[in-house]
C-alpha cells in the first residue's frame, strides 16, 4: 500500500507538542485528538506561518516542507478560520476555484457532492454557517490534493451537513484520497477517523478500541498458534458512543465517581468507565494511583502540589493542561505522607 507520511522535522519545538510522525495509507482516514492550543500551533506550522520548526510531507516517495509550493499542491486544508468571497454567488465561487486549479472536475459534480447544487444562484453571504463549510469543502474538490487536513470539521454545524460531509469523505476515500482530522473532541475523532491517535506530552499514541484489539488478536492468532503465556492486560476501558476505548494508565489524570458511575479524566475530557472506583483502585495501584478521596483516584505522577486550605481541608493540584484540583481527604493525608516518606 502507498503511504503518506507527515512528520515534524523539529518535534517538540513547541511546548506540549510531543513527537509527531504519522503514516497514513492512501485512501484512509486518520484522526488526532489534541488540545486546542496545540492544534493551533500545528496549523500555524503546517501552513508555513510558524517560525519554529515545520513539517515534512512524504507522498509518492518525495519529500516537501510545509509552507512550500509543492506542499500546498499536495495538501488541502479545511480550516476554522477559512474565509469566503461573500459577494459572489455559490456558482461563481466554485467556478473561481475551478479555474484557479485548472480542474477538469465538473461544477455540477462538486456542487452535488456537497449538496449545494440547488443553491448555485445564492450569494455566499446568505448561506448558513453549515452551508459555508460545505462550500469550502467543495472548493477543495477542485484542488484534488493527495492529503486533506481537516480542522474540527463538525464544529458548530448541523447534523445534515455533518452527514453530507462524512458521505463526501467516504466517496473521496474510495477514490484514493487520504484524510487527517485534527480535533479536540474524541467523538469527532471517531466519526472522521478509522484510526485514531492522541497527541500529548508523551507524543503520538494510538487510541486502541476493543474492536481494533480484537482484530489485532485475530491476526496474531492466525500467524502464531502456540499457547499464549500468562499475560496481564493493563489497559483501562472506557466508552465513547458504541466504542470502547482502552487507556494506558499513564494517560489518565484522575478518576471520579458520581451518581454511581466512574469517569476517567484524560486531556481535559471525561469518559465513563465500566469498572467501579474500588475495582479501579485495585487495578491501578501498581501504576502509582492513589485513592485520595472516597470519590476520587489520582495519578500521583500528575500531582504537582498538595494544598492545605485549613487544618482539615486539603486538595491536590495536577500538572495537566487544565491545572485540575481534586479533594484530598483528611484521613488520606497521613497515607499520602507515608507514601512520600514524610512525617
C-alpha positions in Angstrom: 0.0 0.0 0.0 1.2 3.5 -0.8 1.9 5.5 2.3 1.7 9.3 3.0 3.9 10.3 5.9 3.7 13.6 7.9 6.4 14.3 10.4 7.6 17.3 12.4 11.2 18.0 11.5 11.8 19.6 14.9 9.5 17.6 17.2 8.8 19.2 20.5 9.8 22.7 19.2 6.6 24.0 20.8 5.8 23.3 24.4 3.4 20.4 24.8 3.8 19.4 21.1 5.3 16.0 21.6 6.7 13.7 19.0 4.7 13.8 15.7 5.3 11.3 12.9 2.3 9.7 11.4 2.0 7.3 8.4 -1.3 7.1 6.6 -2.1 4.6 3.8 -3.6 6.2 0.7 -7.4 6.1 0.8 -7.5 6.0 4.6 -9.0 8.3 7.3 -6.9 9.2 10.4 -7.8 11.5 13.3 -5.6 13.0 16.0 -7.2 14.1 19.3 -5.3 17.0 20.8 -5.6 20.2 22.9 -6.9 23.3 21.1 -3.8 25.3 21.7 -1.6 22.5 20.4 -3.9 22.2 17.3 -3.5 25.9 16.6 0.3 25.6 16.8 0.2 22.7 14.5 -1.9 24.5 11.9 0.4 27.5 12.1 3.4 25.3 11.3 1.6 23.2 8.7 0.6 26.3 6.8 4.1 27.7 6.9 3.4 30.6 9.2 5.3 29.3 12.1 8.9 30.5 12.9 9.7 27.4 15.0 10.1 24.2 13.0 8.0 22.8 10.3 6.5 19.6 8.9 7.8 17.3 6.2 5.2 15.6 3.9 6.3 12.4 2.1 4.0 11.5 -0.8 4.8 9.4 -3.8 8.3 8.9 -2.5 9.1 12.6 -2.5 9.5 15.0 0.5 8.3 18.6 0.7 8.4 21.1 3.5 5.3 22.8 4.9 4.9 26.3 3.5 6.4 25.3 0.2 4.5 25.4 -3.1 4.7 21.7 -3.5 3.3 21.1 0.0 0.2 23.2 -0.8 -0.2 21.4 -4.1 -0.3 18.1 -2.3 -2.2 19.2 0.8 -5.7 20.7 1.1 -6.9 22.5 4.2 -10.4 22.8 5.7 -9.7 25.3 8.5 -11.9 27.0 11.1 -10.7 30.4 10.0 -11.0 30.0 6.3 -12.8 32.9 4.5 -15.1 33.3 1.6 -15.8 35.7 -1.2 -19.1 36.8 0.3 -20.4 38.9 -2.6 -20.1 36.0 -5.1 -22.8 33.5 -5.8 -22.1 29.9 -4.9 -21.7 29.1 -8.6 -19.2 31.9 -9.2 -17.3 31.0 -6.0 -16.9 27.4 -7.2 -16.0 28.5 -10.7 -13.3 30.7 -9.4 -11.5 27.8 -7.7 -12.2 25.5 -10.6 -10.3 27.9 -12.9 -7.6 28.6 -10.2 -6.7 24.9 -10.0 -7.4 24.2 -13.7 -9.6 21.4 -12.6 -11.4 19.0 -15.0 -14.0 18.3 -12.4 -17.4 19.5 -13.4 -19.1 22.3 -11.4 -22.3 20.2 -11.0 -20.3 17.2 -9.7 -18.6 19.3 -7.0 -21.8 21.1 -6.0 -23.7 17.9 -6.0 -21.3 16.1 -3.7 -21.7 18.8 -1.0 -25.4 19.2 -1.9 -25.3 22.9 -2.9 -26.5 22.2 -6.4 -29.8 23.8 -5.6 -28.1 26.9 -4.2 -25.9 27.9 -7.1 -27.5 31.3 -7.5 -27.5 32.1 -3.8 -24.9 34.7 -2.6 -22.3 33.3 -0.3 -23.2 35.9 2.4 -26.7 34.4 2.5 -25.6 30.9 3.3 -25.8 29.4 6.8 -22.6 28.7 8.7 -23.0 25.0 7.9 -23.6 25.6 4.2 -20.4 27.8 4.0 -18.4 24.9 5.4 -19.8 22.7 2.7 -18.8 25.3 0.1 -15.2 25.4 1.5 -15.1 21.7 1.2 -16.4 21.9 -2.3 -13.6 24.2 -3.4 -11.1 21.6 -2.2 -12.5 19.1 -4.6 -11.1 21.2 -7.5 -7.7 21.2 -5.8 -7.8 17.4 -5.5 -4.9 17.2 -3.0 -3.3 13.9 -2.0 -3.9 14.7 1.7 -6.9 16.6 3.1 -6.3 18.1 6.5 -9.5 18.9 8.4 -9.6 21.2 11.5 -12.6 20.5 13.7 -14.7 19.7 10.7 -18.0 19.3 12.6 -17.7 22.2 15.0 -21.0 24.1 15.2 -22.5 22.6 12.1 -26.0 21.0 11.7 -26.5 17.2 11.6 -27.4 17.3 7.9 -24.1 19.0 7.0 -22.2 16.5 9.1 -23.9 13.6 7.3 -23.1 15.2 3.9 -19.5 15.8 4.9 -19.0 12.2 6.1 -20.6 10.9 2.9 -18.4 13.1 0.7 -15.3 12.0 2.6 -16.2 8.3 2.1 -16.7 8.9 -1.7 -13.3 10.6 -2.0 -11.7 7.9 0.2 -12.8 5.3 -2.3 -11.0 7.3 -5.0 -7.8 7.0 -3.0 -7.8 10.3 -1.2 -6.3 10.5 2.3 -7.7 12.4 5.3 -6.2 13.7 8.5 -8.6 15.3 11.1 -7.3 17.4 14.0 -9.8 17.7 16.7 -10.2 18.2 20.5 -13.3 16.1 20.6 -13.0 12.3 20.8 -16.4 11.7 19.4 -15.5 13.7 16.3 -12.2 11.8 16.1 -14.1 8.5 15.8 -16.6 10.0 13.4 -13.9 11.2 10.9 -11.1 8.7 11.6 -10.8 5.0 11.1 -7.6 5.1 13.0 -7.4 7.5 16.0 -4.4 8.9 17.9 -4.0 11.1 20.9 -1.2 13.7 20.9 0.1 14.6 24.4 3.4 15.4 26.1 4.2 11.7 25.7 3.9 12.0 22.0 1.6 10.5 19.5 -0.2 7.4 20.9 -2.8 5.3 19.0 -6.2 5.0 20.8 -6.9 1.3 20.9 -10.6 0.3 20.9 -11.9 -3.1 21.8 -12.9 -3.8 18.1 -9.4 -2.8 16.9 -7.8 -5.0 19.6 -10.0 -8.0 18.6 -8.9 -7.6 15.0 -5.3 -7.5 16.0 -5.7 -10.5 18.2 -7.2 -12.5 15.3 -4.3 -11.5 13.1 -1.8 -12.7 15.7 -3.7 -15.9 16.3 -3.6 -16.8 12.6 0.1 -16.1 12.5 1.0 -17.9 15.7 -0.9 -20.8 17.1 1.4 -21.6 20.0 -0.1 -21.4 23.5 -0.3 -17.9 25.0 1.8 -17.2 28.1 0.4 -15.7 31.2 -0.4 -12.1 30.4 -1.8 -9.2 32.4 -3.8 -6.8 30.4 -3.2 -3.3 31.9 -5.3 -1.0 29.8 -8.4 0.6 31.3 -11.6 0.5 29.3 -14.0 3.5 28.8 -16.9 4.2 26.5 -17.4 6.7 23.7 -20.7 6.1 22.0 -20.7 2.5 21.0 -16.9 2.2 21.0 -14.8 1.0 23.9 -11.5 3.0 24.4 -8.6 1.3 26.1 -6.4 3.8 28.1 -2.8 3.3 29.1 -2.6 4.1 32.9 0.0 6.9 32.4 -2.5 8.8 30.1 -5.1 9.0 32.9 -5.1 12.2 35.1 -7.6 11.1 37.7 -10.9 9.1 38.1 -14.0 10.5 39.7 -17.2 8.6 40.8 -20.5 10.3 40.8 -24.1 9.1 40.6 -22.8 5.5 40.7 -20.7 5.9 37.6 -16.9 6.1 37.4 -15.4 8.7 34.9 -11.9 8.7 33.6 -10.3 12.2 33.0 -7.7 12.5 30.4 -6.5 15.5 28.4 -9.5 17.6 29.6 -12.2 15.1 28.6 -14.3 12.8 30.6 -15.1 9.2 29.7 -17.5 6.8 31.5 -15.7 3.7 32.7 -17.1 0.2 33.1 -15.4 -0.5 36.4 -16.3 0.7 39.9 -13.9 3.0 41.8 -12.9 0.1 44.1 -12.1 -2.1 41.1 -10.0 0.6 39.5 -8.2 1.3 42.7 -7.1 -2.3 42.8 -6.1 -2.4 39.1 -4.2 0.9 39.2 -2.4 0.7 42.5 0.8 -0.6 41.0 0.9 2.2 38.4 1.2 4.9 41.1 -2.5 5.7 41.5 -3.8 6.7 44.9 -7.4 6.7 46.4 -7.2 10.3 47.7 -10.9 10.6 48.5 -13.9 8.3 48.6 -14.9 9.7 45.2 -11.5 10.1 43.6 -8.4 8.2 42.5 -5.5 10.3 41.3 -2.4 9.5 39.2 0.3 10.6 41.6 2.7 11.2 38.7 0.5 14.1 37.6 0.3 15.8 41.1 2.4 19.0 41.3 1.1 20.4 44.7 -0.5 19.4 47.9 -2.5 22.4 49.0 -3.6 23.0 52.6 -6.7 25.2 52.9 -7.5 24.7 56.5 -6.4 22.3 59.2 -8.8 19.7 57.9 -9.1 20.7 54.3 -6.7 19.7 51.5 -6.6 19.3 47.7 -4.2 18.1 45.1 -3.3 20.2 42.1 -2.4 18.3 38.9 0.2 19.2 36.3 -2.1 18.9 33.4 -3.4 21.4 30.9 -6.5 22.4 33.0 -4.5 22.5 36.3 -7.2 20.3 37.9 -7.7 20.4 41.6 -9.2 17.4 43.3 -10.0 16.9 47.0 -7.7 15.1 49.4 -9.5 13.6 52.5 -8.1 14.3 55.9 -7.7 10.6 56.7 -5.9 10.1 53.4 -3.4 12.9 54.1 -1.5 10.6 56.5 -1.4 7.8 54.0 -0.1 10.2 51.3 2.7 11.5 53.6 3.7 7.9 54.4 3.9 7.1 50.6 6.1 10.2 50.1 8.3 9.4 53.1 7.2 12.4 55.1 6.4 12.6 58.8 
